[in-house]
Amino acid sequence: MALSRSLYRFYERRLSARLPSSALPRHIGVIMDGHRRFAREEGGEYRASYQAGMEKFEELLSWCAELRIPAVTVWVLSTENLRRPPEELEPYFDVLGHLFERLPNQARRLSFSLAVSGSLDLVPPSLALAAKIAVDQASTIPAPAMVVNVALCYGGRQEIVDACRSLVADLADRGLPADEIAERIDAEGIAKNLYAADLPDIDLVIRTSGESRLSGFLLWQSAFAEFAFVDPYWPAFRKVDLLRALRDFTRRERRFGA
């Protein structure tokens, strides 16, 4: 086991050293998938798997800070996840609440600002409050080197709907007639009304657990993204998995079109 860890550390250092910093993504999106399957295969409880997953989330932030990735969006809960039974959701809500309690200290240690994207009115009030407090506390970080965006109770279609509604409402407030409002709705206007409009578009999306789909994650922002679908369940995700995805990304010739 010790030899295996040493080999992995050597491999990690080798991969890191060969990554061209100028070719790394500006914004990584991560779909943390596989908590429940990990728990079933390991013979453990969902809560333990969720806790391991949030600890992995914090590790990911350390890896991205080390690599100087400017922005990371991590999907921790989708609107569709709310359909799951209470015995699965309640421990996850509790684990997420504790995560938000820890994130301000992580923000100070790693120098990042914090944003939360999604429908916080749909999660328990205690969790929504914990998220808002964490964002406020992290906002005091001077000159943050990274932005961490937590997609909480997030749905990509709903984000686009909300952005369109916000744009139309803004145009109506300016007193524009209906026919002019329709003419003013464009891609730039919608983009400015997305949840985290100040972040650059996604360059790389990583999804764990072997699933090869977006499931509604950042549909607008990932229009020209590259994708890495990796086999490990999220709690078992390793730094070497991230480095391999980044290596493959830097080797691709990106085409922003057909």
C-alpha positions in Angstrom: 0.0 0.0 0.0 2.8 2.4 0.9 4.6 1.6 -2.4 1.3 2.2 -4.3 0.9 5.6 -2.6 4.5 6.5 -3.5 4.0 5.6 -7.1 0.8 7.6 -7.3 2.6 10.7 -5.8 5.4 10.3 -8.3 2.9 10.0 -11.2 1.0 13.1 -9.9 4.2 15.1 -9.8 5.1 14.0 -13.3 1.7 14.8 -14.7 1.7 18.2 -12.9 5.1 19.1 -14.2 4.1 18.4 -17.8 0.9 20.5 -17.8 1.5 23.7 -19.7 0.0 26.4 -17.4 -0.9 28.6 -20.4 -3.2 25.9 -21.8 -5.1 25.1 -18.6 -8.8 25.9 -18.4 -10.0 29.1 -17.0 -13.2 27.6 -15.6 -13.7 23.9 -14.7 -17.2 22.5 -14.0 -17.5 19.3 -11.9 -20.5 17.0 -11.6 -20.0 15.1 -8.4 -21.8 11.8 -9.3 -21.9 8.4 -7.6 -22.3 9.0 -3.8 -25.1 6.4 -3.4 -23.4 3.8 -5.6 -20.2 4.3 -3.7 -22.0 3.7 -0.4 -23.7 0.6 -1.7 -20.5 -0.9 -3.0 -18.6 -0.1 0.1 -21.3 -1.4 2.4 -21.6 1.9 4.2 -24.3 4.4 5.0 -25.2 7.3 2.7 -24.2 9.8 5.3 -20.6 8.5 5.4 -20.5 8.6 1.6 -21.8 12.1 1.5 -19.2 13.1 4.1 -16.4 11.5 2.1 -17.7 13.4 -1.0 -17.6 16.8 0.7 -14.1 16.1 2.0 -13.2 15.3 -1.6 -14.8 18.6 -2.6 -12.4 20.4 -0.3 -9.5 18.4 -1.7 -10.5 19.4 -5.2 -10.4 23.1 -4.2 -6.8 22.6 -2.9 -5.8 21.0 -6.1 -7.3 23.7 -8.2 -5.7 26.4 -6.1 -2.3 24.7 -6.5 -2.8 24.6 -10.3 -4.0 28.2 -10.3 -7.3 27.5 -12.0 -9.2 30.8 -11.9 -12.8 29.4 -11.5 -14.4 26.2 -10.4 -18.1 25.4 -10.4 -19.1 22.2 -8.5 -22.6 20.8 -8.8 -23.6 19.5 -5.3 -27.4 19.2 -5.7 -29.7 19.4 -8.6 -33.4 20.3 -8.6 -34.2 16.8 -9.7 -32.4 15.4 -6.6 -35.2 16.8 -4.5 -37.4 14.0 -5.7 -35.4 11.5 -3.7 -36.8 10.1 -0.4 -36.2 12.0 2.8 -33.9 9.3 4.2 -31.5 10.1 1.4 -31.9 13.9 1.4 -31.9 14.7 5.0 -28.4 13.5 5.8 -27.1 15.1 2.7 -28.6 18.5 3.6 -26.9 18.1 7.0 -23.5 17.3 5.5 -23.9 20.2 3.0 -24.6 22.6 5.9 -21.4 21.5 7.7 -19.5 22.0 4.4 -20.7 25.6 4.2 -19.6 26.1 7.8 -16.0 25.1 6.8 -15.8 26.9 3.5 -15.0 30.4 4.8 -11.8 29.0 6.5 -11.0 27.2 3.2 -11.5 30.5 1.4 -9.0 32.3 3.6 -6.5 29.5 3.4 -6.7 29.1 -0.4 -7.7 32.6 -1.3 -11.0 32.2 -3.1 -14.3 34.0 -3.2 -17.5 32.0 -3.0 -20.7 32.1 -4.9 -23.8 29.9 -4.7 -26.0 29.3 -7.8 -29.5 27.8 -7.7 -32.9 27.9 -6.2 -32.1 28.3 -2.5 -35.8 28.7 -1.7 -36.3 25.0 -2.4 -33.8 23.7 0.2 -34.3 23.7 4.0 -34.0 27.2 5.4 -31.1 26.2 7.7 -29.1 25.1 4.6 -29.9 28.2 2.6 -28.9 30.4 5.6 -25.6 28.5 6.0 -24.8 29.0 2.3 -25.6 32.7 2.5 -23.4 33.2 5.6 -20.5 31.3 3.9 -20.8 33.6 0.8 -20.8 36.7 3.0 -17.8 35.6 5.1 -15.8 34.6 2.1 -16.5 38.0 0.5 -14.0 39.6 2.8 -11.0 37.7 1.2 -8.7 40.4 -0.2 -7.8 39.9 -3.9 -9.0 36.3 -4.2 -7.0 34.1 -6.7 -9.9 31.8 -7.5 -13.7 31.9 -7.6 -15.6 28.8 -6.3 -19.2 28.6 -7.4 -21.4 26.0 -5.7 -24.3 24.9 -7.8 -26.9 24.1 -5.1 -30.4 23.1 -6.0 -29.4 24.0 -9.5 -31.1 23.2 -12.9 -29.7 24.4 -16.2 -33.0 24.9 -17.9 -34.4 26.9 -14.9 -31.3 29.1 -15.0 -32.0 30.0 -18.6 -35.7 30.6 -17.9 -34.7 32.9 -14.9 -32.2 34.7 -17.0 -34.8 35.4 -19.7 -37.3 36.6 -17.2 -34.8 38.9 -15.6 -33.8 40.4 -18.9 -37.4 40.9 -20.0 -38.3 42.5 -16.6 -35.3 44.8 -16.9 -36.3 45.9 -20.4 -39.9 46.4 -19.3 -38.7 48.6 -16.4 -37.0 50.8 -18.9 -40.4 51.5 -20.5 -39.7 49.6 -23.7 -42.9 48.5 -25.6 -43.4 44.8 -26.2 -42.2 44.7 -29.8 -38.9 46.4 -28.8 -38.4 44.1 -25.9 -38.6 41.1 -28.3 -35.9 42.7 -30.5 -33.6 43.4 -27.5 -33.5 39.8 -26.3 -30.2 38.4 -27.5 -27.4 36.0 -26.3 -25.4 38.8 -24.7 -28.4 40.0 -22.7 -29.2 36.5 -21.5 -25.6 35.8 -20.5 -25.5 38.9 -18.4 -28.5 37.6 -16.4 -27.3 34.1 -15.6 -26.7 33.2 -11.9 -23.0 33.7 -12.0 -22.8 36.1 -14.9 -19.3 37.4 -14.0 -17.7 34.0 -14.5 -16.2 33.0 -17.9 -17.8 30.2 -19.8 -16.9 26.7 -18.9 -13.8 25.3 -20.6 -13.8 21.8 -19.1 -16.6 19.7 -17.6 -15.7 16.7 -15.5 -18.3 14.1 -14.5 -17.5 11.1 -12.3 -19.0 7.6 -11.9 -18.8 6.7 -15.6 -21.9 8.5 -16.7 -21.7 10.3 -20.0 -24.3 13.1 -19.9 -24.7 16.7 -18.7 -28.0 16.2 -16.9 -28.7 19.9 -17.3 -25.4 21.2 -15.9 -24.5 24.8 -17.0 -26.2 24.3 -20.4 -25.6 27.8 -21.6 -22.0 28.2 -20.2 -20.8 24.8 -21.5 -21.8 25.3 -25.2 -18.2 25.1 -26.3 -16.7 23.1 -23.4 -14.6 20.0 -23.5 -15.8 17.0 -21.5 -14.1 14.4 -19.4 -16.2 11.5 -18.2 -14.2 9.5 -15.6 -15.0 6.2 -14.0 -14.5 6.7 -10.2 -17.4 7.5 -8.0 -17.0 11.0 -6.6 -15.9 10.0 -3.1 -13.1 8.0 -4.8 -12.0 10.7 -7.2 -8.2 11.3 -7.0 -5.9 14.1 -7.9 -4.5 11.9 -10.6 -7.9 11.7 -12.2 -8.1 15.5 -12.3 -4.6 15.8 -13.7 -5.3 13.2 -16.5 -8.4 15.2 -17.4 -6.4 18.4 -17.6 -3.6 16.7 -19.6 -6.2 15.5 -22.2 -7.7 19.0 -22.2 -4.4 20.7 -23.0 -3.8 18.2 -25.9 -7.1 19.0 -27.6 -7.4 21.4 -30.5 -10.5 23.4 -29.5 -13.0 24.4 -32.1 -15.5 27.0 -31.1 -18.1 26.0 -33.7 -19.3 23.1 -35.9 
